Amino acid sequence: MSMIGSFEGFQPVSLKQEGDDQPSETDQLSMEEGDPGKDPAPGQISRQPSVTESTLYPNPYHRPYISRKYFVTRPGAVETAVEDLRGHIAKTSGETIQGFWLLTEIDHWNNEKEKILLVTEKTLLICKYDFIMLSCVQLQQIPLSAIYRICLGKFAFPGISLDKRQGEGLRIYWGSPEQQSLLSRWNPWSTEVPYATFTEHPMRNTSEKFLKICKLSEFTSKLVPAIQNALKNSSGSGSGKGLMVLTEPILIETYMGLMSFIGNRNKLGYSLARGSIGF
């Protein structure tokens, strides 16, 4: 390790001609430092004590450069997506959007996918939105009256799983996992999975706006009453069907996890700026 040596042996040298009685700039500064209570004369240079103040970044949240890689953080991206979906809902069902959130879906193979979730009076909409082209790629509509169980808890994996994740999530059931076919269970691209698992988006701490729409607790607090109202107003309300909200580990049955390891490390499920490719 290189060390900075002492400067005690070095003395300032005054460059002045013979017969010049005027003090040099170095001597003048030394005289002023020696008498701090004396006001400096006009036209003289005074050395002020150096004060370094730590200036915080204007945004109280950190990692601004990393957040710019995500197209969802670009100005107007979220608003454009919500307006597109609002127009689609108005044309198809005429329902009113009660809230929207930006979350990360974790599929049954532990792959992360950026999703927009919207809640209306009767429907939960899960949208895969391309924030680069500003277009809806896939839209899944789930009747709120079909949801019968919500689980909140930490992620759990089989003991021999090689690709595990930390953190907490939320799982929404609208069908029985036991009735899921073996083919759809082992098909990473299957759309017949009777549940959906979500966790908070990586950009939740980039601004106050994203903290609100990416927070899992905010989504849960709006979803549960909406489901309860839909169940109450549904035709089968007399059957005694209700919503169960449980706190238990969320099991993700992956073992090798090579596909999710590569995809999640490279954020392939997000609209991300990946740099220029040229020759």
Backbone as JSON, one array per atom type, in Angstrom:
{
  "sequence": "MSMIGSFEGFQPVSLKQEGDDQPSETDQLSMEEGDPGKDPAPGQISRQPSVTESTLYPNPYHRPYISRKYFVTRPGAVETAVEDLRGHIAKTSGETIQGFWLLTEIDHWNNEKEKILLVTEKTLLICKYDFIMLSCVQLQQIPLSAIYRICLGKFAFPGISLDKRQGEGLRIYWGSPEQQSLLSRWNPWSTEVPYATFTEHPMRNTSEKFLKICKLSEFTSKLVPAIQNALKNSSGSGSGKGLMVLTEPILIETYMGLMSFIGNRNKLGYSLARGSIGF",
  "N": [[0.86, -1.2, 0.0], [0.6, 2.14, -0.9], [1.9, 4.98, 0.73], [1.41, 8.34, 1.8], [3.96, 10.63, 2.21], [5.5, 12.69, 4.82], [5.37, 16.26, 4.88], [6.99, 17.94, 6.28], [9.62, 18.7, 5.95], [9.77, 20.49, 3.87], [9.84, 23.84, 2.82], [8.18, 26.88, 2.06], [9.26, 28.91, -0.69], [10.13, 32.18, -1.35], [9.8, 34.1, -4.17], [11.34, 36.81, -5.1], [12.73, 39.9, -6.13], [15.95, 41.53, -5.55], [15.95, 44.14, -3.17], [13.26, 44.44, -3.18], [10.8, 45.19, -1.12], [8.21, 44.46, -0.71], [5.91, 42.17, 0.6], [5.65, 38.76, -0.42], [3.06, 36.84, -2.07], [2.75, 34.42, -0.78], [3.94, 34.95, 1.72], [2.19, 36.9, 2.55], [-0.23, 35.53, 2.83], [0.51, 33.82, 4.87], [0.92, 35.61, 6.99], [-1.68, 36.53, 7.32], [-2.99, 34.22, 8.15], [-1.8, 33.82, 10.57], [-2.88, 35.76, 12.21], [-5.88, 35.56, 12.98], [-7.91, 37.15, 14.02], [-7.71, 39.62, 12.98], [-8.91, 41.89, 10.59], [-8.67, 41.46, 7.12], [-6.78, 43.56, 4.93], [-7.98, 45.82, 2.41], [-8.02, 44.51, -0.91], [-6.25, 42.47, -0.41], [-5.52, 38.96, -0.32], [-7.29, 36.52, 1.3], [-7.22, 33.48, 3.06], [-9.72, 31.22, 3.31], [-11.23, 28.95, 5.59], [-11.53, 25.58, 4.61], [-14.52, 24.04, 3.91], [-16.38, 21.2, 3.64], [-19.38, 20.12, 2.51], [-21.71, 17.53, 2.68], [-23.73, 16.76, 0.1], [-26.9, 15.62, -0.5], [-28.34, 13.41, -2.92], [-30.87, 14.71, -5.02], [-33.13, 13.03, -5.28], [-34.51, 11.04, -2.83], [-34.29, 8.32, -2.97], [-32.18, 5.56, -3.93], [-29.68, 4.45, -6.35], [-29.98, 5.67, -9.07], [-29.0, 5.41, -11.69], [-29.14, 2.72, -12.33], [-31.89, 2.33, -12.3], [-32.71, 3.64, -14.59], [-32.33, 1.88, -16.63], [-34.56, 0.32, -16.81], [-37.38, 0.34, -18.77], [-39.86, 0.93, -17.83], [-39.59, 2.94, -16.01], [-39.27, 5.2, -17.47], [-40.39, 8.5, -18.32], [-43.88, 8.79, -18.4], [-44.38, 6.17, -19.19], [-45.75, 4.24, -17.57], [-48.2, 5.54, -17.28], [-49.1, 5.59, -19.95], [-49.46, 2.85, -20.43], [-51.52, 2.21, -18.61], [-53.59, 3.81, -19.6], [-53.97, 2.65, -22.11], [-54.93, 0.12, -21.35], [-57.16, 0.89, -19.93], [-58.78, 1.94, -21.96], [-59.21, -0.43, -23.42], [-60.66, -1.98, -21.58], [-62.93, -0.4, -21.27], [-64.11, -0.67, -23.77], [-64.65, -3.43, -23.96], [-65.85, -4.53, -21.53], [-66.83, -2.42, -20.05], [-66.31, -1.81, -17.41], [-65.04, -0.19, -14.42], [-61.83, 0.91, -13.55], [-60.4, 0.25, -10.47], [-57.96, 0.36, -9.33], [-54.4, 0.16, -9.98], [-51.35, -1.72, -10.33], [-47.82, -2.32, -10.31], [-46.12, -5.15, -10.51], [-44.05, -8.07, -9.92], [-44.4, -11.09, -11.46], [-44.05, -14.47, -10.52], [-43.59, -17.37, -12.04], [-44.6, -20.89, -12.24], [-42.24, -22.12, -12.68], [-40.36, -20.6, -11.49], [-39.64, -18.32, -12.86], [-39.17, -14.85, -13.41], [-41.45, -12.26, -14.25], [-42.39, -9.2, -15.57], [-45.28, -7.47, -14.69], [-48.43, -5.78, -15.1], [-51.07, -5.12, -12.96], [-54.54, -4.87, -12.7], [-57.51, -3.93, -11.04], [-60.94, -4.28, -11.21], [-64.54, -3.85, -10.75], [-65.41, -6.46, -11.02], [-63.37, -8.03, -12.0], [-60.02, -9.3, -12.1], [-57.22, -8.23, -13.72], [-54.38, -9.32, -15.39], [-51.61, -8.21, -16.88], [-49.19, -8.52, -19.36], [-47.01, -6.25, -20.39], [-45.37, -4.55, -22.96], [-43.0, -2.34, -22.46], [-41.21, -1.15, -24.11], [-42.11, -1.07, -26.79], [-44.53, -0.08, -26.11], [-47.03, -1.54, -25.88], [-49.64, -3.92, -25.33], [-48.93, -7.22, -24.62], [-49.91, -9.64, -23.62], [-52.93, -10.54, -22.03], [-54.59, -11.46, -19.21], [-57.61, -12.37, -17.8], [-59.33, -12.65, -14.82], [-62.13, -13.66, -13.11], [-63.25, -12.06, -10.21], [-64.98, -13.32, -8.49], [-64.27, -15.96, -8.76], [-61.98, -16.36, -7.35], [-60.79, -17.93, -4.52], [-58.91, -18.28, -2.54], [-56.13, -16.74, -0.9], [-52.73, -16.55, -0.37], [-50.19, -15.5, 1.79], [-46.78, -15.07, 2.38], [-43.42, -16.35, 3.01], [-41.15, -17.44, 0.44], [-40.82, -20.85, -0.46], [-38.94, -23.82, -1.16], [-38.29, -27.07, -2.61], [-36.12, -29.32, -0.8], [-33.89, -30.19, -2.28], [-33.64, -28.37, -4.27], [-31.9, -26.32, -6.6], [-31.96, -23.67, -7.27], [-32.92, -21.25, -5.47], [-34.94, -18.66, -4.03], [-35.05, -15.69, -2.03], [-37.17, -13.82, 0.22], [-40.58, -12.5, 0.28], [-43.95, -13.18, -0.79], [-47.06, -13.25, -2.67], [-49.8, -15.33, -3.32], [-52.4, -16.13, -5.52], [-55.29, -17.97, -5.76], [-57.49, -19.42, -8.07], [-58.34, -21.78, -8.85], [-58.01, -25.34, -8.27], [-54.85, -26.6, -7.36], [-54.4, -29.33, -7.36], [-55.93, -30.34, -9.39], [-54.57, -29.63, -11.6], [-53.06, -30.48, -14.65], [-50.48, -32.91, -15.39], [-48.93, -32.3, -17.58], [-49.2, -29.48, -17.91], [-48.08, -28.72, -15.52], [-45.36, -29.29, -15.77], [-44.68, -27.84, -17.92], [-43.01, -25.05, -18.88], [-44.1, -22.88, -20.25], [-46.79, -22.95, -19.92], [-50.18, -21.87, -19.81], [-52.23, -22.65, -18.26], [-52.15, -22.77, -15.55], [-53.62, -22.8, -12.37], [-53.29, -20.66, -10.6], [-51.58, -17.68, -9.45], [-48.51, -16.12, -8.73], [-46.96, -13.51, -6.97], [-44.54, -10.9, -6.42], [-42.77, -8.03, -5.09], [-41.88, -5.39, -7.32], [-38.62, -4.79, -8.77], [-38.08, -2.03, -8.99], [-39.28, -0.66, -6.95], [-38.28, 1.11, -5.04], [-37.41, 3.39, -6.31], [-38.75, 5.8, -6.58], [-41.33, 7.84, -5.09], [-43.72, 7.44, -6.4], [-43.45, 4.89, -7.6], [-43.03, 3.4, -5.35], [-45.54, 3.31, -4.26], [-47.17, 1.98, -6.18], [-45.88, -0.41, -6.48], [-45.88, -1.78, -4.16], [-46.55, -4.62, -2.28], [-48.29, -4.92, -0.15], [-50.06, -2.8, -0.48], [-51.42, -3.57, -2.78], [-52.66, -5.93, -1.86], [-54.37, -4.94, 0.13], [-56.31, -3.67, -1.37], [-57.22, -5.64, -3.09], [-58.39, -7.76, -1.58], [-60.86, -6.7, -0.31], [-62.21, -6.15, -2.72], [-62.58, -8.69, -3.84], [-64.17, -9.85, -1.86], [-66.49, -8.26, -2.04], [-67.25, -8.91, -4.65], [-67.83, -11.63, -4.37], [-69.98, -11.46, -2.64], [-71.87, -10.21, -4.19], [-72.23, -11.97, -6.24], [-74.05, -14.55, -8.02], [-73.95, -16.95, -6.73], [-73.83, -16.47, -4.02], [-75.33, -17.43, -1.96], [-74.45, -19.94, -1.37], [-72.57, -20.03, 0.59], [-69.92, -19.67, 0.03], [-66.71, -18.37, 0.55], [-63.88, -16.13, 0.97], [-60.61, -17.17, 1.65], [-57.91, -16.04, 3.47], [-54.68, -16.65, 3.97], [-51.7, -17.1, 5.94], [-48.85, -18.45, 5.09], [-46.06, -20.52, 4.02], [-45.0, -20.11, 0.61], [-44.9, -22.38, -1.82], [-42.65, -23.2, -4.34], [-42.15, -25.35, -6.82], [-39.45, -26.16, -8.03], [-36.47, -27.67, -9.27], [-33.86, -28.24, -10.69], [-33.64, -25.68, -11.99], [-32.22, -24.26, -13.99], [-33.11, -22.8, -16.18], [-34.56, -20.67, -15.01], [-32.52, -19.58, -13.52], [-30.72, -18.48, -15.41], [-32.47, -16.73, -16.78], [-33.52, -15.0, -14.73], [-31.23, -13.84, -13.64], [-30.34, -12.31, -15.72], [-32.46, -10.65, -16.09], [-34.51, -11.18, -17.97], [-37.24, -11.16, -18.07], [-38.13, -8.57, -18.0], [-38.74, -5.31, -19.39], [-36.03, -4.04, -20.54], [-33.21, -1.94, -20.98], [-30.61, -3.05, -22.84], [-28.21, -2.32, -23.9], [-26.21, -1.41, -26.79], [-25.79, -3.32, -29.78], [-23.42, -4.11, -32.07], [-21.31, -4.28, -35.03]],
  "CA": [[0.0, 0.0, 0.0], [1.4, 3.36, -0.97], [1.62, 5.93, 1.79], [1.8, 9.72, 1.52], [4.97, 11.01, 3.17], [5.35, 13.94, 5.53], [5.84, 17.43, 4.16], [7.56, 18.85, 7.26], [10.93, 19.18, 5.52], [9.65, 21.42, 2.74], [9.5, 25.2, 3.21], [7.85, 27.71, 0.89], [10.33, 29.8, -1.15], [9.6, 33.43, -1.87], [10.49, 34.55, -5.39], [11.29, 38.26, -5.21], [14.01, 40.46, -6.52], [16.65, 42.27, -4.51], [15.43, 45.48, -2.92], [11.79, 44.43, -3.18], [10.37, 45.04, 0.28], [6.82, 44.04, -0.63], [5.8, 40.73, 0.92], [5.09, 37.92, -1.49], [1.69, 36.35, -1.82], [2.84, 33.36, 0.22], [4.16, 35.59, 3.02], [0.99, 37.63, 2.92], [-1.2, 34.57, 3.32], [0.98, 33.31, 6.16], [0.66, 36.64, 7.97], [-3.11, 36.61, 7.62], [-3.38, 33.04, 8.91], [-1.28, 33.94, 11.93], [-3.7, 36.7, 12.98], [-7.24, 35.37, 12.47], [-8.85, 38.15, 14.51], [-7.5, 40.89, 12.28], [-9.58, 41.96, 9.3], [-7.7, 41.66, 6.03], [-6.81, 44.86, 4.28], [-8.59, 45.75, 1.07], [-7.16, 44.1, -2.0], [-5.43, 41.34, -0.04], [-6.14, 37.66, -0.46], [-7.41, 35.82, 2.58], [-7.51, 32.05, 2.9], [-10.87, 30.81, 4.11], [-11.2, 27.52, 5.94], [-12.23, 24.72, 3.66], [-15.65, 23.33, 4.5], [-16.98, 20.28, 2.69], [-20.71, 19.73, 2.92], [-22.22, 16.39, 1.92], [-24.99, 17.1, -0.53], [-27.66, 14.44, -0.86], [-28.95, 13.39, -4.24], [-32.23, 15.26, -4.87], [-34.07, 11.94, -5.09], [-34.11, 10.34, -1.61], [-34.08, 6.91, -3.25], [-30.84, 5.37, -4.45], [-29.44, 3.75, -7.6], [-30.71, 6.29, -10.18], [-28.54, 4.98, -13.0], [-29.66, 1.38, -12.58], [-33.32, 2.42, -12.57], [-32.95, 4.13, -15.95], [-32.3, 0.77, -17.56], [-35.91, -0.22, -16.92], [-38.2, 1.24, -19.57], [-41.06, 1.3, -17.09], [-39.31, 4.16, -15.27], [-39.23, 6.35, -18.38], [-41.55, 9.37, -18.1], [-45.1, 8.51, -19.14], [-44.53, 4.76, -19.6], [-46.83, 3.61, -16.79], [-49.45, 6.2, -17.61], [-49.53, 5.12, -21.27], [-49.95, 1.48, -20.29], [-52.82, 2.22, -17.92], [-54.59, 4.38, -20.5], [-54.27, 1.63, -23.12], [-55.77, -0.91, -20.74], [-58.45, 1.51, -19.59], [-59.57, 1.97, -23.18], [-59.62, -1.79, -23.76], [-61.7, -2.41, -20.64], [-64.14, 0.36, -21.56], [-64.73, -1.21, -24.98], [-65.05, -4.83, -23.82], [-66.73, -4.82, -20.4], [-67.41, -1.19, -19.51], [-66.06, -1.71, -15.98], [-64.2, 0.92, -13.98], [-60.6, 0.49, -12.87], [-60.33, 0.7, -9.09], [-56.55, 0.54, -8.97], [-53.44, -0.57, -10.8], [-50.1, -1.95, -9.64], [-46.71, -2.87, -11.09], [-45.53, -6.21, -9.7], [-43.32, -9.13, -10.6], [-45.01, -12.42, -11.35], [-43.13, -15.6, -10.47], [-44.37, -18.5, -12.55], [-44.41, -22.16, -11.55], [-40.85, -22.52, -12.9], [-39.54, -19.61, -10.8], [-39.22, -17.26, -13.78], [-39.74, -13.54, -13.12], [-42.06, -11.57, -15.38], [-42.93, -7.88, -15.23], [-46.71, -7.46, -14.98], [-49.32, -4.74, -14.6], [-52.3, -5.71, -12.44], [-55.65, -3.93, -12.55], [-58.68, -4.47, -10.35], [-62.22, -3.62, -11.48], [-65.58, -4.33, -9.85], [-65.66, -7.89, -11.17], [-62.29, -8.74, -12.67], [-58.6, -9.05, -11.89], [-56.53, -8.3, -15.0], [-52.93, -9.47, -15.3], [-51.16, -7.81, -18.21], [-47.78, -8.45, -19.75], [-46.94, -5.05, -21.21], [-44.07, -4.24, -23.54], [-42.75, -0.92, -22.22], [-40.36, -0.64, -25.17], [-43.02, -0.76, -27.9], [-45.76, 0.47, -25.53], [-48.15, -2.34, -26.36], [-50.01, -5.05, -24.49], [-48.53, -8.48, -25.24], [-50.79, -10.7, -23.14], [-53.87, -10.06, -21.02], [-55.32, -12.54, -18.54], [-58.74, -11.84, -17.03], [-59.78, -13.61, -13.82], [-63.27, -13.15, -12.35], [-62.99, -11.97, -8.77], [-65.83, -14.29, -7.8], [-63.66, -17.28, -8.87], [-60.84, -16.44, -6.43], [-61.26, -18.45, -3.24], [-57.85, -18.34, -1.53], [-54.95, -15.89, -1.06], [-51.69, -16.93, 0.58], [-49.11, -14.54, 2.0], [-45.7, -15.68, 3.15], [-42.09, -16.45, 2.41], [-41.02, -18.46, -0.6], [-40.26, -22.13, -0.02], [-38.53, -24.68, -2.26], [-37.86, -28.4, -2.19], [-34.79, -29.33, -0.18], [-32.83, -30.43, -3.26], [-33.69, -27.35, -5.32], [-30.62, -25.64, -6.8], [-32.16, -22.24, -7.54], [-33.89, -20.76, -4.51], [-35.03, -17.22, -3.89], [-35.43, -15.18, -0.72], [-38.22, -12.81, 0.19], [-41.98, -12.84, 0.5], [-44.81, -13.0, -1.94], [-48.5, -13.43, -2.56], [-50.31, -16.27, -4.32], [-53.84, -16.03, -5.7], [-55.85, -19.21, -6.31], [-58.84, -19.44, -8.62], [-58.57, -23.18, -9.18], [-57.3, -26.26, -7.39], [-53.6, -27.1, -7.94], [-54.47, -30.78, -7.51], [-56.57, -30.64, -10.67], [-53.68, -29.22, -12.69], [-52.52, -31.64, -15.37], [-49.04, -33.1, -15.3], [-48.31, -31.61, -18.71], [-49.1, -28.04, -17.62], [-47.21, -28.53, -14.37], [-43.98, -29.37, -16.19], [-44.5, -27.01, -19.1], [-42.7, -23.7, -18.4], [-44.88, -21.88, -20.96], [-48.2, -23.27, -19.78], [-51.08, -20.8, -19.35], [-53.35, -23.31, -17.58], [-51.87, -22.85, -14.12], [-54.79, -22.2, -11.7], [-52.91, -19.68, -9.58], [-50.55, -16.73, -9.86], [-47.66, -15.73, -7.61], [-46.4, -12.18, -7.21], [-43.68, -10.25, -5.43], [-42.61, -6.62, -5.4], [-41.05, -5.06, -8.49], [-37.3, -4.28, -8.37], [-38.02, -0.58, -9.01], [-40.2, -0.12, -5.95], [-37.64, 2.14, -4.23], [-36.8, 4.44, -7.14], [-39.47, 7.06, -6.4], [-42.54, 7.67, -4.29], [-44.77, 6.89, -7.27], [-43.26, 3.46, -7.76], [-43.2, 2.77, -4.04], [-46.97, 3.12, -4.03], [-47.78, 1.01, -7.09], [-45.12, -1.66, -6.44], [-45.9, -2.36, -2.82], [-47.43, -5.77, -2.24], [-49.33, -4.71, 0.86], [-51.07, -1.91, -1.05], [-52.22, -4.39, -3.69], [-53.47, -6.86, -1.07], [-55.4, -4.2, 0.84], [-57.36, -3.34, -2.32], [-57.73, -6.85, -3.74], [-59.24, -8.56, -0.68], [-62.23, -6.18, -0.27], [-62.84, -6.27, -4.03], [-63.03, -10.08, -3.97], [-65.28, -10.07, -0.94], [-67.69, -7.63, -2.61], [-67.67, -9.69, -5.82], [-68.45, -12.86, -3.88], [-71.25, -11.11, -2.04], [-72.82, -9.83, -5.24], [-72.36, -13.02, -7.24], [-75.3, -15.33, -7.92], [-73.77, -18.09, -5.83], [-73.51, -16.01, -2.67], [-76.07, -18.19, -0.96], [-73.82, -21.24, -1.13], [-71.65, -19.93, 1.72], [-68.55, -19.58, -0.45], [-66.03, -17.19, 1.04], [-62.47, -15.98, 0.64], [-59.66, -17.51, 2.69], [-56.63, -15.33, 3.42], [-53.81, -17.44, 4.83], [-50.28, -16.77, 6.05], [-48.13, -19.72, 5.04], [-45.01, -20.5, 2.98], [-45.42, -20.26, -0.79], [-44.03, -23.4, -2.38], [-42.33, -23.18, -5.77], [-41.56, -26.67, -7.04], [-38.39, -26.23, -9.05], [-35.37, -28.49, -8.78], [-32.62, -27.81, -11.32], [-33.73, -24.23, -12.05], [-31.25, -23.66, -14.89], [-33.8, -21.81, -17.01], [-34.85, -19.48, -14.2], [-31.24, -18.98, -13.1], [-30.23, -17.64, -16.51], [-33.43, -15.66, -17.07], [-33.65, -14.03, -13.66], [-29.98, -13.1, -13.46], [-30.24, -11.35, -16.83], [-33.7, -9.85, -16.12], [-35.14, -11.37, -19.28], [-38.68, -10.95, -17.95], [-38.4, -7.14, -17.86], [-38.4, -4.43, -20.51], [-34.78, -3.52, -20.03], [-32.23, -1.47, -21.97], [-29.52, -4.01, -22.74], [-27.04, -1.81, -24.58], [-26.21, -1.51, -28.25], [-25.07, -4.45, -30.36], [-22.96, -3.71, -33.4], [-20.19, -5.02, -35.58]],
  "C": [[0.89, 1.24, 0.0], [0.96, 4.32, 0.1], [2.11, 7.31, 1.37], [2.76, 10.16, 2.6], [4.69, 12.34, 3.83], [5.96, 15.07, 4.73], [6.53, 18.42, 5.11], [8.89, 19.43, 6.78], [10.9, 20.2, 4.41], [9.2, 22.78, 3.26], [9.15, 26.0, 1.97], [8.99, 28.68, 0.57], [9.7, 31.02, -1.78], [10.45, 33.87, -3.05], [10.33, 36.06, -5.51], [12.7, 38.77, -5.49], [14.64, 41.23, -5.36], [16.08, 43.68, -4.4], [13.93, 45.56, -2.94], [11.33, 44.15, -1.78], [8.94, 44.59, 0.4], [6.75, 42.55, -0.33], [5.19, 39.99, -0.25], [3.7, 37.45, -1.1], [1.71, 35.26, -0.76], [3.02, 33.92, 1.6], [2.91, 36.29, 3.49], [-0.07, 36.7, 3.47], [-0.79, 34.03, 4.67], [0.71, 34.31, 7.27], [-0.81, 36.69, 8.34], [-3.58, 35.41, 8.4], [-2.91, 33.15, 10.35], [-2.12, 34.86, 12.78], [-5.13, 36.58, 12.5], [-8.2, 36.43, 12.92], [-8.75, 39.46, 13.78], [-8.16, 40.85, 10.92], [-8.54, 42.18, 8.22], [-7.89, 43.02, 5.38], [-7.44, 44.73, 2.91], [-7.56, 45.36, 0.03], [-6.28, 42.92, -1.67], [-6.24, 40.05, -0.13], [-6.16, 36.98, 0.89], [-7.8, 34.37, 2.31], [-8.63, 31.66, 3.85], [-10.76, 29.32, 4.43], [-12.06, 26.71, 4.97], [-13.31, 23.93, 4.38], [-16.29, 22.49, 3.4], [-18.34, 19.83, 3.22], [-21.18, 18.57, 2.04], [-23.61, 16.73, 1.4], [-25.7, 15.82, -0.96], [-28.18, 14.56, -2.27], [-30.38, 13.88, -4.11], [-33.29, 14.19, -4.67], [-33.65, 11.16, -3.84], [-33.87, 8.86, -1.82], [-32.77, 6.75, -4.02], [-30.87, 4.65, -5.79], [-30.18, 4.38, -8.78], [-30.28, 5.77, -11.53], [-29.04, 3.58, -13.35], [-31.13, 1.44, -12.95], [-33.62, 2.88, -13.99], [-32.9, 3.03, -16.99], [-33.69, 0.19, -17.8], [-36.8, 0.78, -17.66], [-39.45, 1.68, -18.83], [-40.85, 2.6, -16.3], [-39.22, 5.39, -16.16], [-40.49, 7.2, -18.2], [-42.72, 8.99, -19.01], [-45.33, 7.06, -19.51], [-45.68, 4.09, -18.87], [-48.17, 4.22, -17.15], [-49.99, 5.76, -18.97], [-50.1, 3.71, -21.2], [-51.32, 1.44, -19.65], [-53.91, 2.78, -18.82], [-54.96, 3.4, -21.61], [-55.22, 0.57, -22.56], [-57.13, -0.35, -20.34], [-59.36, 1.58, -20.81], [-60.06, 0.59, -23.59], [-60.75, -2.26, -22.86], [-63.01, -1.68, -20.92], [-64.87, -0.19, -22.78], [-65.31, -2.61, -24.77], [-66.08, -5.06, -22.71], [-67.41, -3.59, -19.82], [-67.19, -1.02, -18.01], [-65.09, -0.56, -15.68], [-62.99, 0.38, -13.23], [-60.57, 1.1, -11.47], [-58.9, 0.92, -8.61], [-55.66, -0.26, -9.89], [-52.11, -0.63, -10.05], [-49.08, -2.54, -10.62], [-45.99, -3.87, -10.19], [-44.73, -7.16, -10.57], [-44.02, -10.45, -10.37], [-43.9, -13.48, -11.37], [-43.91, -16.83, -10.89], [-43.99, -19.8, -11.83], [-43.02, -22.75, -11.82], [-39.87, -21.49, -12.34], [-38.98, -18.53, -11.72], [-39.92, -15.95, -13.43], [-40.27, -12.89, -14.39], [-42.69, -10.28, -14.89], [-44.39, -7.81, -15.64], [-47.38, -6.21, -14.4], [-50.62, -5.42, -14.15], [-53.34, -4.61, -12.24], [-56.82, -4.65, -11.89], [-59.89, -3.62, -10.72], [-63.26, -4.17, -10.51], [-65.72, -5.85, -9.87], [-64.44, -8.69, -11.6], [-60.92, -8.32, -12.15], [-57.91, -9.26, -13.23], [-55.03, -8.32, -14.77], [-52.38, -9.26, -16.71], [-49.65, -7.87, -18.32], [-47.66, -7.33, -20.77], [-45.51, -4.82, -21.68], [-43.84, -2.73, -23.41], [-41.78, -0.33, -23.23], [-41.21, -0.19, -26.35], [-44.33, -0.15, -27.44], [-47.0, -0.24, -26.09], [-48.38, -3.5, -25.41], [-49.71, -6.35, -25.23], [-49.49, -9.6, -24.87], [-51.66, -10.15, -22.02], [-54.68, -11.24, -20.5], [-56.38, -11.94, -17.63], [-59.29, -12.94, -16.12], [-60.97, -13.01, -13.08], [-62.96, -13.14, -10.85], [-63.8, -12.99, -7.99], [-65.25, -15.7, -7.86], [-62.48, -17.45, -7.91], [-61.34, -16.86, -5.05], [-60.18, -18.49, -2.15], [-56.7, -17.42, -1.92], [-53.96, -16.29, 0.03], [-50.6, -15.87, 0.6], [-48.02, -15.23, 2.81], [-44.38, -15.69, 2.4], [-42.06, -17.58, 1.38], [-40.33, -19.69, -0.02], [-39.99, -23.0, -1.24], [-38.25, -26.08, -1.73], [-36.42, -28.39, -1.68], [-33.66, -29.5, -1.17], [-32.84, -29.41, -4.39], [-32.36, -26.6, -5.38], [-30.75, -24.14, -7.01], [-33.28, -21.72, -6.64], [-33.86, -19.23, -4.47], [-35.45, -16.88, -2.46], [-36.6, -14.22, -0.88], [-39.6, -13.38, 0.41], [-42.79, -12.56, -0.74], [-46.27, -13.22, -1.62], [-48.94, -14.38, -3.67], [-51.83, -16.23, -4.32], [-54.32, -17.31, -6.38], [-57.24, -18.96, -6.85], [-59.22, -20.84, -9.11], [-57.74, -24.06, -8.27], [-56.01, -26.74, -8.04], [-53.61, -28.61, -8.15], [-55.09, -31.19, -8.84], [-55.72, -30.22, -11.87], [-53.06, -30.45, -13.34], [-51.01, -31.7, -15.23], [-48.32, -32.37, -16.42], [-48.15, -30.12, -18.44], [-48.19, -27.76, -16.44], [-45.74, -28.5, -14.79], [-43.72, -28.62, -17.49], [-44.22, -25.58, -18.66], [-43.51, -22.61, -19.08], [-46.39, -22.11, -20.84], [-48.98, -22.07, -19.25], [-52.3, -21.37, -18.61], [-53.1, -23.5, -16.09], [-53.0, -22.14, -13.36], [-54.45, -21.24, -10.56], [-51.84, -18.76, -10.16], [-49.82, -16.24, -8.61], [-46.98, -14.41, -7.95], [-45.48, -11.77, -6.07], [-43.48, -8.82, -5.88], [-41.62, -6.42, -6.54], [-39.7, -4.52, -8.03], [-37.21, -2.76, -8.29], [-38.89, 0.08, -7.95], [-39.6, 1.03, -5.16], [-37.02, 3.26, -5.05], [-37.49, 5.78, -6.99], [-40.7, 6.78, -5.55], [-43.68, 7.09, -5.12], [-44.65, 5.38, -7.38], [-43.38, 2.74, -6.42], [-44.66, 2.47, -3.76], [-47.55, 2.02, -4.91], [-47.04, -0.33, -7.11], [-45.17, -2.36, -5.1], [-46.95, -3.45, -2.75], [-48.57, -5.58, -1.24], [-50.43, -3.79, 0.35], [-51.99, -2.68, -1.99], [-53.15, -5.31, -2.92], [-54.62, -6.14, -0.38], [-56.56, -3.79, -0.07], [-58.01, -4.59, -2.92], [-58.71, -7.6, -2.85], [-60.65, -7.99, -0.57], [-62.96, -6.31, -1.61], [-63.35, -7.69, -4.26], [-64.22, -10.35, -3.08], [-66.57, -9.44, -1.46], [-68.19, -8.41, -3.83], [-68.34, -10.99, -5.4], [-69.83, -12.59, -3.29], [-72.31, -10.82, -3.1], [-73.01, -10.91, -6.3], [-73.62, -13.84, -6.99], [-75.16, -16.49, -6.95], [-73.44, -17.68, -4.42], [-74.23, -16.81, -1.6], [-75.46, -19.53, -0.63], [-72.82, -21.22, 0.01], [-70.2, -19.88, 1.29], [-67.93, -18.29, 0.03], [-64.57, -17.2, 0.65], [-61.63, -16.34, 1.86], [-58.36, -16.75, 2.46], [-55.72, -15.98, 4.45], [-52.4, -16.87, 4.84], [-49.52, -18.08, 6.15], [-47.06, -19.64, 3.96], [-45.58, -20.76, 1.59], [-44.44, -21.2, -1.48], [-43.89, -23.22, -3.89], [-41.55, -24.45, -6.07], [-40.61, -26.66, -8.25], [-37.2, -26.96, -8.43], [-34.04, -28.06, -9.4], [-32.58, -26.28, -11.43], [-32.74, -23.56, -12.98], [-31.88, -22.56, -15.72], [-34.07, -20.52, -16.22], [-33.57, -18.8, -13.73], [-30.72, -18.03, -14.16], [-31.16, -16.46, -16.75], [-33.5, -14.59, -16.01], [-32.38, -13.22, -13.45], [-29.82, -12.03, -14.54], [-31.5, -10.51, -17.01], [-34.41, -9.96, -17.46], [-36.64, -11.15, -19.23], [-39.08, -9.5, -17.84], [-38.06, -6.42, -19.17], [-37.19, -3.61, -20.1], [-33.88, -3.05, -21.19], [-30.97, -2.33, -21.81], [-28.29, -3.57, -23.52], [-27.12, -2.04, -26.08], [-25.37, -2.71, -28.69], [-24.67, -4.06, -31.78], [-21.78, -4.53, -33.84], [-19.07, -4.05, -35.95]]
}
